[in-house]
């Protein structure tokens, strides 16, 4: 099993669980990550696509998912750090979210491009 497939599976499981947890948590998830209904749905949907890529589609789809979604998470981090209100208000991003999205974006893009 390739690193792209494994990472897509792990990321998919985590994103779906965190997204679902956000629907049932009153306040920040894990006491630090702000969420909104939109933010939760983004996690559930991007996690579901990761699960599909990792479990159903295989290596090339996982590589494509990791590359594309890694770049998307990087862009979300950059927009969050730049405090672009259209994004930060819609997704209810805070500093912890921005740093987490940056790390996920870097790791996921690197795996997608080079693994």
Secondary structure, DSSP 8 states (H G I E B T S, - for coil): --HHHHHHHHHHHHHHHHHHHHHH-SSSBTTTB---HHHHHHHHHHHHHHHIIIIII-HHHHHHHHHHHHHHHHHHHHHHHTT-HHHHHHHT--HHHHHHHHHHHHHHHHHHHH-
